[in-house]
């Protein structure tokens, strides 16, 4: 079957109309977002956890979360056509079709050997993976892409803005792998808002949500099979905007775009733990344990539309509050 990659011409043309002032604004926003992200990572690494906390939290927060051992995970068959093959703190999902498979995110070294082994453990031929989709340009999402592309022969997919980030990170130290230089994949396929990725019975729609990174994305339209039942999934949760007024305005746009996706029943998290208190009802590994103990006739623990809808609504409410606060700051600055 022939596969199609559909790119919208309006998005392709938009960059050519950006002036120098807009580019400078974007650079400032990117720098602010990078600084904020670094601060969050530093705080997370020194955070406090309890031995009684969920596994997702213990492998995400605190000094122990930086060790390799706590990140080791066995693969999980979540649906008939979906597998989790990643480490504990950051996910890697494989979606299968009769015409091939799609890998969502690649984690980073030193976890790539585990991902490769897990792909084989669930019986997937690595060469059946046709696409590797990167959520955004942070090393914990793209760091394994070069090796996994060589392992699978797949095309690597990211937004143009985050390809720029990925390229800039090449050779920089990987602080989870003894500060060895990071190997970045060569720029391959670019996607923009509204692009479609069609493979087998999957007809996926790409959405961009700038803020966490300039080209952060999420994907709607995953069709997940559980026996005779099918469910609608989404990968990635949108994300807030960058710091400042422009970032807050973008954050509202991101949340509105997320809420416009209707009928989501399954949320594929990019990280197992969701700050600050975890994903209600359990993260990836908590739900995977419930799945292991599931009896015939029991509901599927990953099928949870009510929690997703509440999360999407809360994201929009939070984004509007952040925007109001930024607008108030601007008004106070202009006051005599």
N, C-alpha and C positions, 0 to 999 in steps of 0.2 A: 504493500500500500504506500502510495506517495504521501510524504509528510510536507506540510505547509507551514512556513513562518510568515505571519502577516504583520507588516509594519505600517503604522499610520503616517502618511506624508505630512500631516499638519505638525506632528511632533518633530519630524526630521527637519522641518523648516524653521522651527521656533528659535533654535540657537543662533541662526544667522542674523536675527534682528536684535540681539543683545548688544547694548552699547558698553563702553568701558566702565561707566559708573555702575551698571548692573553687575558686571563681572567683579568689580571691586567689592560691591556689597556681598556678593556670593562668597568671595574669599574670606571676608570678615566673619560671615555667618558660619562657614566651615571651620574656621579657626576656633570660634567660640564653642561650637558643638564638640569639637575634638577635645578641648580643654575640659568641658563639662563631663564628657565620657570618661576621660582619664581620672578625674576626681572620683567618679562613681566606682570605677574599678578598684582604685586604691582603698576606698572605704570598705568595699565588699571583702577584699582580701584580709582585712584586719577585724572584720565583724565577729560577733560572738554567736555561737550556736550551742545547742544542747544535744547530748547523745540521743535524747528522745525526739528530737526534731525529725521531720520527714527526710528521707534520703535526698530528695531534690534540693532541700535547703542546705544540708551538710556538704553536698558536693558543689555548692554555688557560693557559699559564704564561709569566711573564716580561713585560718592558715591551712587547715587540713584540705580545703578545697583545691589547694595548689599542688597537691600530691597526685602522682599518676595512679596509685593503687585505688583510690576512692572513685576514680573515673571509669574503672573497668566495668563493662556491662555486657551481658549476653544479649543477642538480638531477640526481638519480640515480633511475632506475627500479630498485628493489630486488627487487620481486616484480611479478607481473602487475597487482596491485591495491594496491601500496604504493610511495610515492615519498618520497625525502628532498628537502626544498625549503628547508632552513634554512641559516644561516651555519655556519662551521667549528666554533665552540666549543660551541654549544647547538643541539640538533636541533629540527626541525619536520618532522613526518611527515604525509602525506596518505594515508588509507586509503579506497579507492573501492569502491562497490557499485553495482549497477544502479539503486538507489533514491536515490543521493546519496553524499556523501563526508563523512569526519570528519577534521578537522585537529587534530593533537596538538601543543600548545604553539605559541607565537607569537614567540619571541625578543623583541627590544626594538629601539627606534630606536638607531642609524640603519640597521637591517637590514631594515626592513619592505618597502621598495621592492624589495629583492632577492627576498624571499619571494613577493611578489605577481607579480614577473616570472617566477620559477621555476614557480609554479603554472600560469601561462599557457604556459610553454615545454613543459611535459609534456602539454599538451592538455586540461587540466582547466578546465571552465567554473567560474569562481569562485562563481557562483550555485548550483552543484550541491553546494557544501559546506554541510551542514545543521547541523553541530555543531563547535564549537571547544572542546576539552577542555584545561584548564590543569592541569599537574602539581602546581604549588603557587604560593604567593603571593610569590615573588621576582621582581624586575623582569625578569630575563633569561628568564623563562617567560611572564609576562603582559603585558610592556611593549608588545607589538604588537597586543594583543587588540582595543583600541578601533578602530584603523584596519582591521584584518582583518575585524572584524565588519561594518563599513561596506562593505568591499570584497566580502564574500560574502553578507551578510544572515543569517549563521548565528547560532544560539543559543550563548552562551558559558557553559561549564560549569565549576564549581569547588566545593569544599567550603565550607560556611558559615563555618568558622573562617578559611579563607584568603581568602574574599571580604572579611572584615573587614580582613585585612592589605592586600589590594589597594586597598580604599577609603582606608585610612590613608596609602597611598603617593602618592595622587593629588596632583599639584602639586609633589612633592619632586624635587630635581635628579636627572637621569639622567646618571651619571658616564661613560657611554659616548657621550653625545651632547652634549658641551659644556655639561653641567649644565643643559640645557633642562628645564623642568618636565615631569614625567611625566604622560601622559594615561592614565587608568585607565578600563576599561569599566565601565558601570553594572552593578550586581548583577543577574544574570539567573538561570540555572538552578543549583540547589543539589543536590549529591549527597552521599550518606552511605554508610557501609559496607554492602556487599551490594546496592546499587542496580544496575539493569540498564539498559544503553543498547542498544536493538535498532534496527538500520537495515539493510535489505536482508538479505544473508546473514550479517551480523555480529551476534552476540549477546554483548555485552561485559559483564563484571562489574567493578564498581568496588570497590576496597579502599582503606581509609584506613590510613596508617602515620605517626601523629603523631611529631614529633621534629625533623626538619630544619626543618619549619614545623608549626604546630598542625594543619593539615589536609592535609598531604602525602598524595598518593594514588598508586596504581598500578592498571593495568587488565589483566585476563586475558581470554583467549578470542578474541584476534584470529585470524581464519582467513586465511592468506596463500597465494596461488595461484602456482604455478610450473609452467606447462603443465598436465599432468594431475595433478601432485602438489599436495597441500595440507599446510600446516604450521601448528602452533599457536604463536602469538606472545604475548609479554607486553611491555607498555610501562611503563617505570619500574621501578626496582629495589627498592622498599620503603623502605629508609633506616633509619638508627639512631635511637635515642631522643635526647631532649634531655639536657643536663647534669644531674647529680644522681641520687639514688637512684630517684626516681619516673620520671625519663627513662630510666634504665637498665632498669627493669622494663618500660617500654613498648617499649624497643628489642628485648627478648627476644620480646615479643608480636608485634612487627612481623615479626621474622625467622621466627617460627613460622608466621605467616600466609603469608609468602612461600613457605616450604617446603611448605606445604599445597597449593600450586598445582602439580599434577602434569602431566607431559607437555610441558613447555615446550621448544620446539625453536629458537625465534628470540627473541632479546632485543633490543628496540628501546630503545637507550640514550637518555636525555634529554640527556646530554653526550657528545661524541665521545671524550673522554679520561676515564679513571677513575683517580682518585688511589689509591695513590701511583705505581704502575708501569704504568698502562694496563690495558685489558681484555685478558686472555690471548687470543692468537690474532689480536689487532687490534681497533681501534675501528671506528667507522662508516666513516671514509674509507679506512683500510687495507683493510677488507673490500670496500669499493666498487671499489678498484683491482683486487682479485682477481676481482671480478665482471666487470669490463670485459674481463679476459683469460681468462675462463672458456670452455672448449671444450665441445662437445657431450659429454654423459656425465660431465663433471666434477661433483663435489658443489657445492652452492650454498654460497658462503663465509659467508653469514649464518645458515645452518642449523648450529647447534653446541650440541646439548643437553648434551653432557658438560661444556663450560665453564660453561654456565648452572647446572647442578646443583652443580658445585664452588663456584661463587660463592655460591649460596644457602646451601649447607652452611657455608661459611666465615663468612658473615654471622651465622648462628646461633651458631657457636662464638665469634666475636668478641663478640657481644652478651652471651653468658653470662659471658665473662671480665670485661667491663665491669661487669656486675651484681655479680659476686663482689667486684670491687675496691671498688665503692660500698658494698656490705654490710660489707666489712672496715673501711672508713672509719667507718661508723656504729658498729660494734662497738668500735673504738678510742676513739671520742669518748665512748662510754658507760662505758668502763672507769675504775675509780677511780684 
